[in-house]
Amino acid sequence: MERKYHISKHCRIDHHGVLYNGRPLSAEISTEFSIFSKAFYYSLGTTYPKFFKMDNLSKLAWLGAELLLKEELSKNIAIVLSNRSSSYDTDLKHIHTISNTEQYYPSPAIFVYTLPNVCIGEIAIRHHLQTENIFFVSEQFDSQLTVNYCNYLLNSNRAEKVLCGWVEYLEENYKLVLYLVEKTGNLAHDLNVVRQLML
Amino acid sequence: MEELKSELKAKIIEALNLEEIAVEDIENDAPLFGDGLGLDSIDALELTVLLDKDYGIKVTDPKVGKTIFQSIDTLAHYISENRTK
């Protein structure tokens, strides 16, 4: 029998600010992600120096996950994320470090972020999650795929909860929508609701 | 030598994105890895690149890296004796 799941919390981060369960959070609005992300990080009151070593995609994912998982006690939370530009923002930075043959100094700290699923790793490390995870790259958020995959993880008891969403960053254009799916919550976990969250 | 040590601290802070650490926070003889600044293996690679890029020193032997990256003191001493730029 197909079980029904719910969205217990959700958040959104973009150029307009930060929404947590649909309510705006006070965060410094800045056109520069570096300024915004730093201010928002400090507003969370978490001490995590590794944050400053991350690339922008991971910083964005980390901030969103922090909002949803900071007070979560369960460590059985799978992660299903997706975006359009993969790690291209960081790929470009890496290319810049190796484009001059006379100044050929590839940066290890940049290179390690030239995969999009590294942002999942950063979330997993922060929240001590040793669970199923996957990162899809597609032109647009695939609601059907994500809902189905999430339900599969829950139905097969591969996870107690699933953190799902979209984490896109490319050259100062960014958008994050994350939601946590579990047995209880105020929103139904169905296609219509997920599509609404992604608008 | 003191000037080189200060320069190194500033470069390390910038290269390794040590956002919440100031030059004054780094003791010359404090360990850079482990309990000291808490640097990791990627930071070690980044320091290796920094030595090559800014001082013309290529560290190819991991044992040498382990020795010279112990502290600002050991790093400054090695740079002053081996730098080509």
Chai-1 contact restraints between the chains, C-beta under 6 A:
chainA,res_idxA,chainB,res_idxB,connection_type,confidence,min_distance_angstrom,max_distance_angstrom,comment,restraint_id
A,F52,B,N17,contact,1.0,0.0,6.0,A-B,restraint_1
A,F52,B,E19,contact,1.0,0.0,6.0,A-B,restraint_2
A,K53,B,N17,contact,1.0,0.0,6.0,A-B,restraint_3
A,Y105,B,V49,contact,1.0,0.0,6.0,A-B,restraint_4
A,Y105,B,K53,contact,1.0,0.0,6.0,A-B,restraint_5
A,P108,B,I42,contact,1.0,0.0,6.0,A-B,restraint_6
A,P108,B,L45,contact,1.0,0.0,6.0,A-B,restraint_7
A,P108,B,E46,contact,1.0,0.0,6.0,A-B,restraint_8
A,A109,B,I42,contact,1.0,0.0,6.0,A-B,restraint_9
A,A109,B,E46,contact,1.0,0.0,6.0,A-B,restraint_10
A,V112,B,I42,contact,1.0,0.0,6.0,A-B,restraint_11
